[in-house]
Amino acid sequence: MNAANDIVVVDDNPTLLILLSEIFREHGYTVRTAADGFAALAVIRDRIPTVLLSDLYMQGMSGFELLSVVRRRFPVIAAVAMSGAYSGEDVPAGVAADGFYAKGSSSPALLFRILAAIGDQGLRQSRRAQAPIWVPALPFHDRERSTMSVACPECLRPFAHFLHEGLPHERDSNCPHCSCPVKLAIVRAAKELDATTIPSSMTSTNGLRSSLDTYFGSALHSEQLSR
């Protein structure tokens, strides 16, 4: 087994999870899967992968929260976020990932280009910004606010934080115990399972080879297959 090709794929869409797993296995990766953030953390603790590919909107622990935890606890992992809710190749604001894949609108071959671009660990570290702590959106009543406990990423001690309807998407705060700056962000829970699919033409062997050659060129694609 080549440890450099160890990947964990996280998505609550079982069909897409199977398709992505097969694509990576076909190209020499050791693949483990999880259906939500909590399950992914258990898989990662069992063996730290080289790459984490995670959907953003999932039931239970979302990808927003998972990626933020991984950034702090397992910074050696190269993280790629994916979602059908965003377009383009830029990482959505506040998401603790090194790359982004737009599900449903991009060829799976793009994933290999993203992995090639973030392969240098030193370069990844230099580009990373502070990862926010993602907190779930809570129900509000008129003129009321909700309170939740947040753990400081530095001293790990919890402190109360007040949420109100006017809270912006991201907010800077400080731990009252150690004064460590803490960035908080609100994540909206997934309302239903993601139904994004990959066209069959993109998942066939010939389709993948054609797409990969378009992005990498035949020489680099051959190198991918030989790893």
Backbone as CSV, one residue per row, in Angstrom:
resi,resn,N_x,N_y,N_z,CA_x,CA_y,CA_z,C_x,C_y,C_z
1,MET,0.837,-1.202,0.000,0.000,0.000,0.000,0.870,1.249,0.000
2,ASN,0.534,2.201,-0.848,1.243,3.475,-0.902,0.553,4.459,0.019
3,ALA,1.169,4.785,1.158,0.536,5.646,2.151,0.234,7.028,1.596
4,ALA,0.974,7.451,0.574,0.763,8.773,-0.001,-0.564,8.854,-0.744
5,ASN,-1.181,7.701,-1.050,-2.445,7.669,-1.777,-3.587,7.188,-0.894
6,ASP,-3.530,7.508,0.383,-4.561,7.109,1.340,-5.576,8.246,1.446
7,ILE,-6.845,7.990,1.086,-7.858,9.043,1.066,-9.112,8.613,1.816
8,VAL,-9.729,9.558,2.504,-11.027,9.352,3.152,-12.043,10.231,2.440
9,VAL,-13.127,9.621,1.948,-14.182,10.337,1.238,-15.421,10.365,2.118
10,VAL,-15.992,11.554,2.307,-17.123,11.720,3.217,-18.280,12.363,2.465
11,ASP,-19.430,11.682,2.442,-20.611,12.227,1.771,-21.830,11.444,2.251
12,ASP,-22.958,12.142,2.429,-24.175,11.444,2.851,-24.989,10.954,1.655
13,ASN,-24.483,11.150,0.450,-25.098,10.618,-0.761,-24.433,9.281,-1.063
14,PRO,-25.094,8.154,-0.758,-24.436,6.848,-0.911,-24.022,6.534,-2.342
15,THR,-24.817,6.978,-3.312,-24.476,6.711,-4.711,-23.197,7.423,-5.107
16,LEU,-23.106,8.698,-4.760,-21.912,9.469,-5.094,-20.697,8.939,-4.337
17,LEU,-20.911,8.489,-3.107,-19.818,7.951,-2.297,-19.215,6.722,-2.980
18,ILE,-20.069,5.854,-3.513,-19.601,4.649,-4.199,-18.859,5.017,-5.482
19,LEU,-19.420,5.961,-6.266,-18.801,6.358,-7.523,-17.419,6.967,-7.311
20,LEU,-17.320,7.884,-6.350,-16.029,8.522,-6.083,-15.016,7.507,-5.573
21,SER,-15.471,6.584,-4.734,-14.574,5.555,-4.209,-13.995,4.716,-5.338
22,GLU,-14.855,4.325,-6.289,-14.387,3.512,-7.409,-13.412,4.286,-8.291
23,ILE,-13.676,5.569,-8.494,-12.775,6.395,-9.305,-11.385,6.441,-8.674
24,PHE,-11.326,6.679,-7.370,-10.020,6.761,-6.705,-9.329,5.394,-6.643
25,ARG,-10.086,4.337,-6.400,-9.475,3.003,-6.363,-8.897,2.640,-7.726
26,GLU,-9.606,3.019,-8.800,-9.114,2.725,-10.140,-7.774,3.389,-10.399
27,HIS,-7.506,4.480,-9.684,-6.259,5.209,-9.910,-5.265,5.018,-8.764
28,GLY,-5.373,3.882,-8.088,-4.336,3.479,-7.151,-4.466,3.970,-5.727
29,TYR,-5.611,4.537,-5.363,-5.776,5.053,-4.008,-6.358,3.995,-3.073
30,THR,-5.940,4.039,-1.829,-6.591,3.281,-0.767,-7.711,4.164,-0.231
31,VAL,-8.947,3.707,-0.329,-10.105,4.549,-0.034,-10.877,4.028,1.173
32,ARG,-11.170,4.947,2.093,-12.105,4.672,3.182,-13.213,5.712,3.112
33,THR,-14.411,5.327,3.536,-15.557,6.221,3.382,-16.290,6.429,4.700
34,ALA,-17.060,7.529,4.743,-17.902,7.845,5.898,-19.095,8.650,5.406
35,ALA,-20.226,8.522,6.110,-21.456,9.184,5.680,-21.710,10.506,6.390
36,ASP,-20.902,10.841,7.387,-21.044,12.133,8.056,-19.749,12.454,8.799
37,GLY,-19.705,13.640,9.399,-18.489,14.090,10.046,-18.060,13.243,11.233
38,PHE,-19.021,12.812,12.038,-18.678,12.003,13.218,-18.035,10.684,12.793
39,ALA,-18.625,10.034,11.803,-18.059,8.771,11.317,-16.682,9.000,10.702
40,ALA,-16.514,10.127,10.026,-15.222,10.432,9.404,-14.127,10.591,10.443
41,LEU,-14.435,11.263,11.556,-13.430,11.440,12.609,-12.988,10.098,13.184
42,ALA,-13.928,9.162,13.318,-13.576,7.827,13.815,-12.635,7.127,12.838
43,VAL,-12.904,7.265,11.538,-12.059,6.659,10.521,-10.668,7.288,10.530
44,ILE,-10.619,8.617,10.672,-9.343,9.331,10.666,-8.508,8.965,11.892
45,ARG,-9.149,8.832,13.042,-8.413,8.459,14.259,-7.820,7.070,14.142
46,ASP,-8.497,6.194,13.435,-7.991,4.827,13.254,-6.703,4.842,12.454
47,ARG,-6.642,5.683,11.409,-5.412,5.858,10.617,-5.505,7.198,9.892
48,ILE,-4.515,8.050,10.114,-4.553,9.386,9.513,-4.283,9.274,8.021
49,PRO,-5.207,9.744,7.181,-5.017,9.670,5.739,-4.151,10.803,5.215
50,THR,-3.767,10.714,3.970,-3.054,11.803,3.318,-4.031,12.883,2.871
51,VAL,-5.220,12.437,2.412,-6.215,13.352,1.847,-7.583,13.100,2.467
52,LEU,-8.317,14.193,2.707,-9.712,14.117,3.127,-10.545,14.857,2.088
53,LEU,-11.533,14.177,1.515,-12.467,14.788,0.574,-13.836,14.759,1.224
54,SER,-14.402,15.936,1.535,-15.643,15.971,2.305,-16.698,16.876,1.694
55,ASP,-17.921,16.364,1.658,-19.072,17.182,1.316,-19.258,18.215,2.428
56,LEU,-19.926,19.327,2.120,-20.125,20.369,3.125,-21.443,20.230,3.872
57,TYR,-22.519,19.963,3.145,-23.836,19.888,3.778,-24.217,18.441,4.015
58,MET,-24.146,18.024,5.292,-24.497,16.662,5.677,-25.265,16.707,6.988
59,GLN,-26.079,15.682,7.215,-26.772,15.545,8.489,-25.749,15.228,9.580
60,GLY,-26.098,15.478,10.835,-25.167,15.242,11.934,-24.093,16.309,11.936
61,MET,-22.834,15.904,11.945,-21.736,16.868,11.841,-21.520,17.204,10.381
62,SER,-21.647,18.472,10.044,-21.488,18.898,8.653,-20.025,18.886,8.240
63,GLY,-19.814,19.052,6.936,-18.451,19.157,6.442,-17.758,20.430,6.900
64,PHE,-18.522,21.511,7.097,-17.955,22.743,7.628,-17.273,22.463,8.966
65,GLU,-18.002,21.793,9.854,-17.476,21.488,11.190,-16.340,20.476,11.121
66,LEU,-16.519,19.423,10.323,-15.495,18.387,10.195,-14.172,18.971,9.722
67,LEU,-14.205,19.773,8.670,-12.977,20.336,8.124,-12.289,21.268,9.111
68,SER,-13.076,21.996,9.902,-12.497,22.890,10.906,-11.787,22.088,11.999
69,VAL,-12.408,20.986,12.433,-11.793,20.126,13.447,-10.519,19.486,12.898
70,VAL,-10.581,18.998,11.671,-9.417,18.348,11.057,-8.270,19.333,10.893
71,ARG,-8.576,20.573,10.512,-7.534,21.591,10.351,-6.763,21.788,11.660
72,ARG,-7.471,21.739,12.785,-6.828,21.976,14.085,-6.153,20.726,14.627
73,ARG,-6.814,19.576,14.496,-6.316,18.351,15.126,-5.403,17.526,14.233
74,PHE,-5.618,17.629,12.929,-4.826,16.825,11.989,-4.340,17.715,10.847
75,PRO,-3.518,18.720,11.123,-3.120,19.691,10.096,-2.309,19.090,8.958
76,VAL,-1.773,17.880,9.138,-0.973,17.259,8.083,-1.844,16.797,6.914
77,ILE,-3.149,16.643,7.141,-4.055,16.134,6.109,-4.349,17.216,5.067
78,ALA,-4.247,16.865,3.801,-4.663,17.758,2.716,-6.174,17.621,2.570
79,ALA,-6.913,18.722,2.741,-8.367,18.666,2.773,-8.981,19.320,1.544
80,VAL,-9.955,18.624,0.959,-10.690,19.149,-0.186,-12.176,19.140,0.171
81,ALA,-12.824,20.288,0.050,-14.266,20.388,0.273,-14.985,20.184,-1.047
82,MET,-16.201,19.650,-0.980,-17.004,19.535,-2.197,-18.457,19.824,-1.870
83,SER,-19.163,20.391,-2.832,-20.565,20.731,-2.635,-21.191,21.084,-3.971
84,GLY,-22.479,20.831,-4.081,-23.219,21.253,-5.256,-23.825,22.625,-5.076
85,ALA,-23.634,23.208,-3.884,-24.237,24.507,-3.576,-23.355,25.672,-4.003
86,TYR,-22.106,25.395,-4.398,-21.182,26.449,-4.824,-20.638,26.097,-6.205
87,SER,-20.171,27.094,-6.912,-19.591,26.863,-8.232,-18.170,27.407,-8.263
88,GLY,-17.456,27.127,-9.337,-16.089,27.600,-9.446,-15.113,26.690,-8.730
89,GLU,-13.844,27.124,-8.676,-12.794,26.316,-8.059,-12.244,26.947,-6.783
90,ASP,-12.737,28.122,-6.398,-12.262,28.770,-5.180,-12.926,28.157,-3.955
91,VAL,-12.158,27.997,-2.878,-12.705,27.475,-1.628,-13.690,28.498,-1.061
92,PRO,-14.916,28.085,-0.718,-15.888,29.023,-0.141,-15.342,29.690,1.111
93,ALA,-15.720,30.938,1.336,-15.209,31.712,2.475,-15.457,30.994,3.793
94,GLY,-14.414,30.938,4.618,-14.536,30.355,5.948,-14.371,28.853,6.012
95,VAL,-14.346,28.171,4.882,-14.212,26.710,4.864,-12.746,26.328,5.001
96,ALA,-12.439,25.463,5.960,-11.051,25.087,6.245,-10.596,23.967,5.326
97,ALA,-10.442,24.292,4.052,-10.014,23.303,3.059,-8.927,23.903,2.183
98,ASP,-8.124,23.031,1.585,-7.037,23.465,0.714,-7.472,23.537,-0.749
99,GLY,-8.609,22.919,-1.069,-9.121,22.941,-2.424,-10.621,22.729,-2.394
100,PHE,-11.288,23.003,-3.530,-12.750,22.856,-3.605,-13.146,22.211,-4.920
101,TYR,-14.123,21.288,-4.839,-14.660,20.599,-6.007,-16.164,20.822,-6.067
102,ALA,-16.653,21.393,-7.165,-18.086,21.650,-7.350,-18.758,20.384,-7.868
103,LYS,-19.515,19.720,-7.029,-20.178,18.477,-7.419,-21.242,18.735,-8.480
104,GLY,-21.377,17.805,-9.405,-22.431,17.873,-10.387,-22.144,18.765,-11.572
105,SER,-21.154,19.660,-11.446,-20.865,20.571,-12.550,-19.426,20.462,-13.040
106,SER,-18.622,19.636,-12.386,-17.215,19.486,-12.760,-16.900,18.017,-13.042
107,SER,-15.984,17.777,-13.941,-15.546,16.418,-14.223,-14.779,15.871,-13.021
108,PRO,-14.962,14.585,-12.703,-14.172,13.983,-11.616,-12.664,14.112,-11.840
109,ALA,-12.250,14.265,-13.105,-10.825,14.432,-13.381,-10.267,15.675,-12.701
110,LEU,-11.139,16.662,-12.457,-10.698,17.878,-11.785,-10.179,17.577,-10.386
111,LEU,-10.714,16.541,-9.763,-10.248,16.173,-8.420,-8.760,15.863,-8.422
112,PHE,-8.278,15.201,-9.464,-6.865,14.859,-9.534,-6.009,16.094,-9.768
113,ARG,-6.535,17.048,-10.509,-5.813,18.296,-10.705,-5.727,19.064,-9.387
114,ILE,-6.810,19.046,-8.608,-6.809,19.712,-7.308,-5.789,19.059,-6.382
115,LEU,-5.773,17.736,-6.353,-4.830,17.023,-5.488,-3.387,17.304,-5.885
116,ALA,-3.143,17.420,-7.184,-1.786,17.740,-7.644,-1.394,19.142,-7.195
117,ALA,-2.356,20.069,-7.190,-2.071,21.462,-6.841,-1.803,21.655,-5.356
118,ILE,-2.372,20.791,-4.515,-2.203,20.966,-3.064,-1.268,19.913,-2.475
119,GLY,-0.516,19.241,-3.331,0.329,18.147,-2.858,1.506,18.574,-2.012
120,ASP,1.979,19.807,-2.175,3.125,20.282,-1.406,2.673,20.737,-0.025
121,GLN,3.099,20.019,1.021,2.636,20.322,2.377,3.059,21.716,2.835
122,GLY,4.282,22.106,2.544,4.746,23.425,2.959,3.944,24.535,2.319
123,LEU,3.614,24.376,1.047,2.820,25.378,0.345,1.409,25.427,0.904
124,ARG,0.851,24.264,1.230,-0.488,24.214,1.836,-0.517,25.006,3.132
125,GLN,0.472,24.757,3.986,0.507,25.411,5.289,0.621,26.925,5.148
126,SER,1.407,27.388,4.182,1.614,28.822,4.025,0.365,29.537,3.532
127,ARG,-0.507,28.828,2.851,-1.711,29.442,2.296,-2.899,29.399,3.248
128,ARG,-2.791,28.652,4.324,-3.945,28.448,5.200,-4.234,29.659,6.083
129,ALA,-5.509,29.959,6.203,-5.966,31.021,7.102,-6.532,30.386,8.356
130,GLN,-6.854,31.217,9.352,-7.426,30.699,10.587,-8.753,30.002,10.292
131,ALA,-8.910,28.797,10.827,-10.141,28.045,10.606,-11.189,28.452,11.628
132,PRO,-12.369,28.862,11.193,-13.408,29.241,12.152,-13.994,28.021,12.843
133,ILE,-14.618,28.253,13.996,-15.396,27.218,14.657,-16.817,27.344,14.135
134,TRP,-17.291,26.320,13.463,-18.637,26.375,12.902,-19.637,25.926,13.955
135,VAL,-20.654,26.739,14.183,-21.698,26.423,15.159,-23.018,26.317,14.410
136,PRO,-23.905,25.406,14.846,-25.168,25.230,14.128,-26.113,26.400,14.336
137,ALA,-26.894,26.696,13.317,-27.920,27.725,13.450,-29.001,27.215,14.396
138,LEU,-29.437,28.052,15.314,-30.445,27.673,16.297,-31.730,28.456,16.054
139,PRO,-32.885,27.897,16.457,-34.140,28.643,16.286,-34.193,29.844,17.228
140,PHE,-34.780,30.923,16.749,-34.912,32.138,17.544,-36.373,32.539,17.647
141,HIS,-36.690,33.234,18.739,-37.995,33.847,18.912,-37.785,35.357,18.948
142,ASP,-38.818,36.101,18.699,-38.710,37.559,18.644,-38.038,38.117,19.890
143,ARG,-37.011,38.940,19.658,-36.314,39.656,20.716,-35.657,38.732,21.737
144,GLU,-35.355,37.513,21.340,-34.679,36.583,22.226,-33.362,36.147,21.590
145,ARG,-32.526,35.544,22.388,-31.267,35.013,21.879,-31.031,33.633,22.455
146,SER,-30.251,32.855,21.774,-29.934,31.507,22.228,-28.498,31.466,22.729
147,THR,-28.229,30.549,23.642,-26.896,30.409,24.223,-26.365,29.009,23.937
148,MET,-25.114,28.935,23.543,-24.493,27.638,23.338,-23.072,27.671,23.872
149,SER,-22.535,26.494,24.196,-21.186,26.382,24.722,-20.219,26.109,23.580
150,VAL,-19.112,26.862,23.552,-18.089,26.717,22.527,-16.764,26.391,23.211
151,ALA,-16.038,25.396,22.701,-14.741,25.030,23.275,-13.642,25.839,22.601
152,CYS,-12.781,26.457,23.400,-11.656,27.216,22.863,-10.677,26.258,22.185
153,PRO,-10.259,26.506,20.940,-9.336,25.603,20.251,-7.934,25.597,20.846
154,GLU,-7.603,26.600,21.684,-6.273,26.688,22.274,-6.208,26.007,23.641
155,CYS,-7.065,26.446,24.578,-7.021,25.882,25.936,-8.063,24.784,26.156
156,LEU,-8.968,24.606,25.193,-10.001,23.565,25.195,-11.068,23.750,26.268
157,ARG,-11.030,24.882,26.986,-12.062,25.130,27.996,-13.298,25.738,27.342
158,PRO,-14.486,25.295,27.761,-15.708,25.810,27.141,-16.094,27.185,27.696
159,PHE,-16.781,27.954,26.873,-17.332,29.222,27.342,-18.649,29.471,26.623
160,ALA,-19.527,30.223,27.262,-20.853,30.480,26.700,-20.758,31.531,25.601
161,HIS,-21.518,31.301,24.549,-21.586,32.283,23.470,-23.042,32.527,23.134
162,PHE,-23.385,33.795,22.945,-24.765,34.172,22.684,-24.983,34.342,21.180
163,LEU,-26.027,33.721,20.691,-26.402,33.837,19.291,-27.709,34.613,19.184
164,HIS,-27.786,35.473,18.210,-29.028,36.217,17.989,-29.278,36.324,16.493
165,GLU,-30.471,36.727,16.138,-30.886,36.717,14.738,-29.994,37.564,13.844
166,GLY,-29.425,38.618,14.412,-28.614,39.526,13.612,-27.152,39.133,13.505
167,LEU,-26.779,37.951,14.027,-25.384,37.524,13.994,-24.919,37.356,12.548
168,PRO,-23.799,37.967,12.184,-23.308,37.811,10.805,-22.843,36.386,10.550
169,HIS,-22.540,36.094,9.300,-22.100,34.756,8.910,-20.852,34.339,9.688
170,GLU,-19.924,35.265,9.889,-18.740,35.012,10.697,-18.592,36.106,11.744
171,ARG,-18.021,35.754,12.883,-17.847,36.730,13.963,-16.594,36.409,14.759
172,ASP,-15.794,37.433,15.031,-14.587,37.265,15.838,-14.917,37.428,17.314
173,SER,-14.319,36.555,18.127,-14.531,36.605,19.563,-13.201,36.290,20.246
174,ASN,-13.216,36.256,21.567,-12.027,35.891,22.342,-12.409,34.959,23.467
175,CYS,-11.548,33.982,23.731,-11.787,33.070,24.844,-11.635,33.844,26.151
176,PRO,-12.614,33.789,27.054,-12.508,34.508,28.318,-11.483,33.905,29.270
177,HIS,-11.010,32.691,28.983,-10.056,32.019,29.860,-8.607,32.341,29.497
178,CYS,-8.287,32.258,28.183,-6.889,32.451,27.764,-6.720,33.606,26.778
179,SER,-7.818,34.269,26.444,-7.820,35.417,25.521,-7.456,35.053,24.090
180,CYS,-7.445,33.770,23.756,-7.152,33.344,22.397,-8.247,33.853,21.454
181,PRO,-7.871,34.438,20.297,-8.895,34.862,19.343,-9.628,33.657,18.766
182,VAL,-10.928,33.749,18.696,-11.766,32.651,18.206,-12.692,33.199,17.131
183,LYS,-12.666,32.578,15.965,-13.566,32.973,14.879,-14.723,31.989,14.836
184,LEU,-15.939,32.521,14.951,-17.138,31.698,14.914,-17.866,31.917,13.597
185,ALA,-18.523,30.878,13.111,-19.312,30.983,11.886,-20.563,30.126,12.034
186,ILE,-21.616,30.521,11.337,-22.884,29.816,11.410,-23.033,28.883,10.207
187,VAL,-23.404,27.635,10.465,-23.659,26.688,9.382,-25.128,26.288,9.437
188,ARG,-25.772,26.286,8.276,-27.153,25.857,8.169,-27.178,24.350,7.943
189,ALA,-28.024,23.660,8.689,-28.089,22.209,8.583,-28.656,21.787,7.234
190,ALA,-28.204,20.627,6.742,-28.741,20.084,5.502,-30.185,19.660,5.739
191,LYS,-31.084,20.054,4.844,-32.499,19.730,5.015,-32.822,18.323,4.535
192,GLU,-32.047,17.815,3.619,-32.289,16.482,3.098,-30.996,15.932,2.515
193,LEU,-31.011,14.634,2.229,-29.820,14.013,1.664,-29.523,14.597,0.289
194,ASP,-28.257,14.763,0.011,-27.829,15.276,-1.290,-28.086,14.230,-2.361
195,ALA,-28.632,14.662,-3.486,-28.943,13.733,-4.573,-28.077,13.984,-5.802
196,THR,-26.957,14.688,-5.614,-26.068,14.976,-6.743,-25.541,13.677,-7.353
197,THR,-25.468,13.637,-8.675,-24.947,12.456,-9.353,-23.830,12.860,-10.314
198,ILE,-23.050,11.887,-10.738,-22.021,12.084,-11.755,-22.494,11.371,-13.015
199,PRO,-22.537,12.052,-14.154,-22.965,11.398,-15.401,-22.157,10.134,-15.668
200,SER,-22.834,9.097,-16.159,-22.163,7.815,-16.389,-21.014,7.951,-17.384
201,SER,-21.122,8.925,-18.309,-20.053,9.112,-19.294,-18.751,9.555,-18.646
202,MET,-18.869,10.166,-17.450,-17.675,10.631,-16.754,-17.058,9.544,-15.899
203,THR,-17.827,8.493,-15.593,-17.324,7.469,-14.683,-16.852,6.215,-15.400
204,SER,-17.090,6.114,-16.692,-16.587,4.958,-17.435,-15.078,5.074,-17.588
205,THR,-14.433,3.961,-17.837,-12.979,3.964,-17.977,-12.534,4.885,-19.097
206,ASN,-13.194,4.792,-20.251,-12.814,5.634,-21.382,-13.090,7.100,-21.098
207,GLY,-14.233,7.369,-20.450,-14.569,8.743,-20.128,-13.584,9.362,-19.165
208,LEU,-13.161,8.593,-18.175,-12.186,9.081,-17.210,-10.836,9.321,-17.877
209,ARG,-10.428,8.387,-18.735,-9.131,8.533,-19.397,-9.125,9.783,-20.279
210,SER,-10.231,10.010,-20.988,-10.310,11.183,-21.856,-10.274,12.469,-21.046
211,SER,-11.014,12.492,-19.925,-11.052,13.691,-19.096,-9.704,13.955,-18.441
212,LEU,-9.066,12.881,-17.961,-7.773,13.047,-17.304,-6.713,13.538,-18.284
213,ASP,-6.748,13.001,-19.496,-5.778,13.445,-20.496,-5.989,14.911,-20.845
214,THR,-7.233,15.356,-20.814,-7.520,16.762,-21.099,-6.873,17.660,-20.058
215,TYR,-6.951,17.249,-18.781,-6.422,18.083,-17.700,-4.914,17.933,-17.524
216,PHE,-4.419,16.688,-17.614,-3.026,16.438,-17.272,-2.107,16.269,-18.475
217,GLY,-2.646,15.767,-19.558,-1.794,15.313,-20.649,-1.494,13.839,-20.437
218,SER,-1.221,13.136,-21.489,-1.047,11.679,-21.409,0.076,11.272,-20.469
219,ALA,1.156,12.010,-20.422,2.312,11.616,-19.605,1.974,11.646,-18.128
220,LEU,1.325,12.741,-17.679,1.018,12.856,-16.267,-0.034,11.843,-15.867
221,HIS,-1.007,11.583,-16.755,-2.028,10.591,-16.467,-1.407,9.210,-16.288
222,SER,-0.427,8.870,-17.130,0.241,7.570,-17.010,0.959,7.471,-15.678
223,GLU,1.520,8.591,-15.220,2.194,8.597,-13.927,1.200,8.359,-12.815
224,GLN,-0.022,8.937,-12.918,-1.059,8.740,-11.915,-1.407,7.261,-11.817
225,LEU,-1.549,6.585,-12.972,-1.966,5.199,-12.977,-0.891,4.272,-12.434
226,SER,0.366,4.651,-12.552,1.459,3.791,-12.138,1.770,3.887,-10.660
227,ARG,1.149,4.875,-9.960,1.492,5.065,-8.546,0.868,3.980,-7.688
